[in-house]
Amino acid sequence: MTTQILEGTFTEVQRQLSALPLKSEARLRIIVTEAEAVDALPAKPFTPTEFRNGLPLLPQRELTEPITLKLVQRLSEDEEAFSAYRTTGR
């Protein structure tokens, strides 16, 4: 089994533990620490690890949904709706 970090409230962690595909006699090592609130975490500064032609490469974002034609169409429709409410000069 690979190492996994379970994070969340006590109830959420219990749910995640129950969902693991383990036999009841499997041995585990669990370390419990109280985590800080997610909003209280300081943003760490961007330090590029790779450069191409002297320019830093940005890390890939993890997407919640894959980029599909439907997603692109929905985003363009949202952009059209937002542009209708924009005012000039701001």
mmCIF file of the C-alpha atoms, coordinates in Angstrom:
data_MODEL
# 
_entry.id   MODEL 
# 
loop_
_atom_site.group_PDB 
_atom_site.id 
_atom_site.type_symbol 
_atom_site.label_atom_id 
_atom_site.label_alt_id 
_atom_site.label_comp_id 
_atom_site.label_asym_id 
_atom_site.label_entity_id 
_atom_site.label_seq_id 
_atom_site.pdbx_PDB_ins_code 
_atom_site.Cartn_x 
_atom_site.Cartn_y 
_atom_site.Cartn_z 
_atom_site.occupancy 
_atom_site.B_iso_or_equiv 
_atom_site.pdbx_formal_charge 
_atom_site.auth_seq_id 
_atom_site.auth_comp_id 
_atom_site.auth_asym_id 
_atom_site.auth_atom_id 
_atom_site.pdbx_PDB_model_num 
ATOM 1  C CA . MET A 1 1  ? 0.000   0.000  0.000   1.00 0.00 ? 1  MET A CA 1 
ATOM 2  C CA . THR A 1 2  ? 1.224   3.474  -0.770  1.00 0.00 ? 2  THR A CA 1 
ATOM 3  C CA . THR A 1 3  ? 1.427   6.241  1.794   1.00 0.00 ? 3  THR A CA 1 
ATOM 4  C CA . GLN A 1 4  ? -1.668  8.424  1.848   1.00 0.00 ? 4  GLN A CA 1 
ATOM 5  C CA . ILE A 1 5  ? -2.372  11.628 3.713   1.00 0.00 ? 5  ILE A CA 1 
ATOM 6  C CA . LEU A 1 6  ? -5.962  11.978 4.834   1.00 0.00 ? 6  LEU A CA 1 
ATOM 7  C CA . GLU A 1 7  ? -6.989  15.494 5.691   1.00 0.00 ? 7  GLU A CA 1 
ATOM 8  C CA . GLY A 1 8  ? -10.220 17.091 6.790   1.00 0.00 ? 8  GLY A CA 1 
ATOM 9  C CA . THR A 1 9  ? -12.457 17.195 9.815   1.00 0.00 ? 9  THR A CA 1 
ATOM 10 C CA . PHE A 1 10 ? -12.555 14.194 12.153  1.00 0.00 ? 10 PHE A CA 1 
ATOM 11 C CA . THR A 1 11 ? -15.749 12.940 10.521  1.00 0.00 ? 11 THR A CA 1 
ATOM 12 C CA . GLU A 1 12 ? -14.312 13.354 7.009   1.00 0.00 ? 12 GLU A CA 1 
ATOM 13 C CA . VAL A 1 13 ? -11.151 11.455 7.966   1.00 0.00 ? 13 VAL A CA 1 
ATOM 14 C CA . GLN A 1 14 ? -13.242 8.640  9.460   1.00 0.00 ? 14 GLN A CA 1 
ATOM 15 C CA . ARG A 1 15 ? -15.175 8.407  6.191   1.00 0.00 ? 15 ARG A CA 1 
ATOM 16 C CA . GLN A 1 16 ? -11.951 8.333  4.177   1.00 0.00 ? 16 GLN A CA 1 
ATOM 17 C CA . LEU A 1 17 ? -10.523 5.578  6.400   1.00 0.00 ? 17 LEU A CA 1 
ATOM 18 C CA . SER A 1 18 ? -13.679 3.508  5.978   1.00 0.00 ? 18 SER A CA 1 
ATOM 19 C CA . ALA A 1 19 ? -13.454 3.867  2.200   1.00 0.00 ? 19 ALA A CA 1 
ATOM 20 C CA . LEU A 1 20 ? -9.913  2.440  2.003   1.00 0.00 ? 20 LEU A CA 1 
ATOM 21 C CA . PRO A 1 21 ? -9.803  -0.990 0.338   1.00 0.00 ? 21 PRO A CA 1 
ATOM 22 C CA . LEU A 1 22 ? -8.179  -2.793 3.294   1.00 0.00 ? 22 LEU A CA 1 
ATOM 23 C CA . LYS A 1 23 ? -8.875  -5.976 5.157   1.00 0.00 ? 23 LYS A CA 1 
ATOM 24 C CA . SER A 1 24 ? -9.871  -5.551 8.789   1.00 0.00 ? 24 SER A CA 1 
ATOM 25 C CA . GLU A 1 25 ? -6.693  -7.343 9.947   1.00 0.00 ? 25 GLU A CA 1 
ATOM 26 C CA . ALA A 1 26 ? -4.374  -5.077 7.916   1.00 0.00 ? 26 ALA A CA 1 
ATOM 27 C CA . ARG A 1 27 ? -1.771  -3.286 10.025  1.00 0.00 ? 27 ARG A CA 1 
ATOM 28 C CA . LEU A 1 28 ? -1.638  0.502  9.721   1.00 0.00 ? 28 LEU A CA 1 
ATOM 29 C CA . ARG A 1 29 ? 0.453   3.272  11.227  1.00 0.00 ? 29 ARG A CA 1 
ATOM 30 C CA . ILE A 1 30 ? -1.574  6.424  11.806  1.00 0.00 ? 30 ILE A CA 1 
ATOM 31 C CA . ILE A 1 31 ? -0.101  9.709  12.962  1.00 0.00 ? 31 ILE A CA 1 
ATOM 32 C CA . VAL A 1 32 ? -2.625  12.322 14.033  1.00 0.00 ? 32 VAL A CA 1 
ATOM 33 C CA . THR A 1 33 ? -1.777  16.028 14.044  1.00 0.00 ? 33 THR A CA 1 
ATOM 34 C CA . GLU A 1 34 ? -4.097  18.982 14.306  1.00 0.00 ? 34 GLU A CA 1 
ATOM 35 C CA . ALA A 1 35 ? -3.951  20.948 11.056  1.00 0.00 ? 35 ALA A CA 1 
ATOM 36 C CA . GLU A 1 36 ? -4.252  24.683 10.715  1.00 0.00 ? 36 GLU A CA 1 
ATOM 37 C CA . ALA A 1 37 ? -7.275  26.091 8.959   1.00 0.00 ? 37 ALA A CA 1 
ATOM 38 C CA . VAL A 1 38 ? -6.863  26.064 5.180   1.00 0.00 ? 38 VAL A CA 1 
ATOM 39 C CA . ASP A 1 39 ? -7.429  29.825 4.931   1.00 0.00 ? 39 ASP A CA 1 
ATOM 40 C CA . ALA A 1 40 ? -4.664  30.506 7.472   1.00 0.00 ? 40 ALA A CA 1 
ATOM 41 C CA . LEU A 1 41 ? -1.939  28.862 5.384   1.00 0.00 ? 41 LEU A CA 1 
ATOM 42 C CA . PRO A 1 42 ? 0.485   31.422 3.956   1.00 0.00 ? 42 PRO A CA 1 
ATOM 43 C CA . ALA A 1 43 ? 0.942   31.354 0.204   1.00 0.00 ? 43 ALA A CA 1 
ATOM 44 C CA . LYS A 1 44 ? 4.450   30.225 -0.627  1.00 0.00 ? 44 LYS A CA 1 
ATOM 45 C CA . PRO A 1 45 ? 6.301   32.302 -3.201  1.00 0.00 ? 45 PRO A CA 1 
ATOM 46 C CA . PHE A 1 46 ? 6.719   30.944 -6.712  1.00 0.00 ? 46 PHE A CA 1 
ATOM 47 C CA . THR A 1 47 ? 10.209  29.633 -7.362  1.00 0.00 ? 47 THR A CA 1 
ATOM 48 C CA . PRO A 1 48 ? 10.561  28.178 -10.858 1.00 0.00 ? 48 PRO A CA 1 
ATOM 49 C CA . THR A 1 49 ? 12.394  24.877 -11.138 1.00 0.00 ? 49 THR A CA 1 
ATOM 50 C CA . GLU A 1 50 ? 12.698  24.818 -14.920 1.00 0.00 ? 50 GLU A CA 1 
ATOM 51 C CA . PHE A 1 51 ? 13.652  27.464 -17.456 1.00 0.00 ? 51 PHE A CA 1 
ATOM 52 C CA . ARG A 1 52 ? 13.371  27.495 -21.249 1.00 0.00 ? 52 ARG A CA 1 
ATOM 53 C CA . ASN A 1 53 ? 15.229  30.161 -23.227 1.00 0.00 ? 53 ASN A CA 1 
ATOM 54 C CA . GLY A 1 54 ? 15.798  32.055 -19.999 1.00 0.00 ? 54 GLY A CA 1 
ATOM 55 C CA . LEU A 1 55 ? 12.087  32.180 -19.113 1.00 0.00 ? 55 LEU A CA 1 
ATOM 56 C CA . PRO A 1 56 ? 10.618  30.318 -16.128 1.00 0.00 ? 56 PRO A CA 1 
ATOM 57 C CA . LEU A 1 57 ? 8.179   27.518 -16.892 1.00 0.00 ? 57 LEU A CA 1 
ATOM 58 C CA . LEU A 1 58 ? 4.972   27.646 -14.900 1.00 0.00 ? 58 LEU A CA 1 
ATOM 59 C CA . PRO A 1 59 ? 3.836   24.499 -13.092 1.00 0.00 ? 59 PRO A CA 1 
ATOM 60 C CA . GLN A 1 60 ? 0.893   22.612 -14.541 1.00 0.00 ? 60 GLN A CA 1 
ATOM 61 C CA . ARG A 1 61 ? -2.423  23.246 -12.848 1.00 0.00 ? 61 ARG A CA 1 
ATOM 62 C CA . GLU A 1 62 ? -4.487  20.373 -11.576 1.00 0.00 ? 62 GLU A CA 1 
ATOM 63 C CA . LEU A 1 63 ? -7.871  20.666 -13.261 1.00 0.00 ? 63 LEU A CA 1 
ATOM 64 C CA . THR A 1 64 ? -11.093 19.611 -11.599 1.00 0.00 ? 64 THR A CA 1 
ATOM 65 C CA . GLU A 1 65 ? -12.557 18.614 -14.949 1.00 0.00 ? 65 GLU A CA 1 
ATOM 66 C CA . PRO A 1 66 ? -10.868 17.768 -18.250 1.00 0.00 ? 66 PRO A CA 1 
ATOM 67 C CA . ILE A 1 67 ? -10.742 20.360 -21.004 1.00 0.00 ? 67 ILE A CA 1 
ATOM 68 C CA . THR A 1 68 ? -13.393 19.414 -23.526 1.00 0.00 ? 68 THR A CA 1 
ATOM 69 C CA . LEU A 1 69 ? -15.268 21.211 -26.284 1.00 0.00 ? 69 LEU A CA 1 
ATOM 70 C CA . LYS A 1 70 ? -18.283 21.552 -23.966 1.00 0.00 ? 70 LYS A CA 1 
ATOM 71 C CA . LEU A 1 71 ? -16.144 23.248 -21.308 1.00 0.00 ? 71 LEU A CA 1 
ATOM 72 C CA . VAL A 1 72 ? -14.709 25.697 -23.845 1.00 0.00 ? 72 VAL A CA 1 
ATOM 73 C CA . GLN A 1 73 ? -18.182 26.507 -25.181 1.00 0.00 ? 73 GLN A CA 1 
ATOM 74 C CA . ARG A 1 74 ? -19.515 27.047 -21.658 1.00 0.00 ? 74 ARG A CA 1 
ATOM 75 C CA . LEU A 1 75 ? -16.605 29.370 -20.829 1.00 0.00 ? 75 LEU A CA 1 
ATOM 76 C CA . SER A 1 76 ? -17.143 31.397 -23.995 1.00 0.00 ? 76 SER A CA 1 
ATOM 77 C CA . GLU A 1 77 ? -20.865 31.727 -23.178 1.00 0.00 ? 77 GLU A CA 1 
ATOM 78 C CA . ASP A 1 78 ? -19.941 32.902 -19.671 1.00 0.00 ? 78 ASP A CA 1 
ATOM 79 C CA . GLU A 1 79 ? -17.528 35.445 -21.148 1.00 0.00 ? 79 GLU A CA 1 
ATOM 80 C CA . GLU A 1 80 ? -20.249 36.805 -23.456 1.00 0.00 ? 80 GLU A CA 1 
ATOM 81 C CA . ALA A 1 81 ? -22.637 37.149 -20.509 1.00 0.00 ? 81 ALA A CA 1 
ATOM 82 C CA . PHE A 1 82 ? -20.023 38.929 -18.379 1.00 0.00 ? 82 PHE A CA 1 
ATOM 83 C CA . SER A 1 83 ? -19.040 41.312 -21.195 1.00 0.00 ? 83 SER A CA 1 
ATOM 84 C CA . ALA A 1 84 ? -22.681 42.457 -21.444 1.00 0.00 ? 84 ALA A CA 1 
ATOM 85 C CA . TYR A 1 85 ? -22.510 43.719 -17.849 1.00 0.00 ? 85 TYR A CA 1 
ATOM 86 C CA . ARG A 1 86 ? -19.107 45.397 -18.102 1.00 0.00 ? 86 ARG A CA 1 
ATOM 87 C CA . THR A 1 87 ? -18.944 49.158 -18.068 1.00 0.00 ? 87 THR A CA 1 
ATOM 88 C CA . THR A 1 88 ? -16.365 51.098 -20.054 1.00 0.00 ? 88 THR A CA 1 
ATOM 89 C CA . GLY A 1 89 ? -13.769 53.262 -18.384 1.00 0.00 ? 89 GLY A CA 1 
ATOM 90 C CA . ARG A 1 90 ? -13.015 51.012 -15.441 1.00 0.00 ? 90 ARG A CA 1 
# 
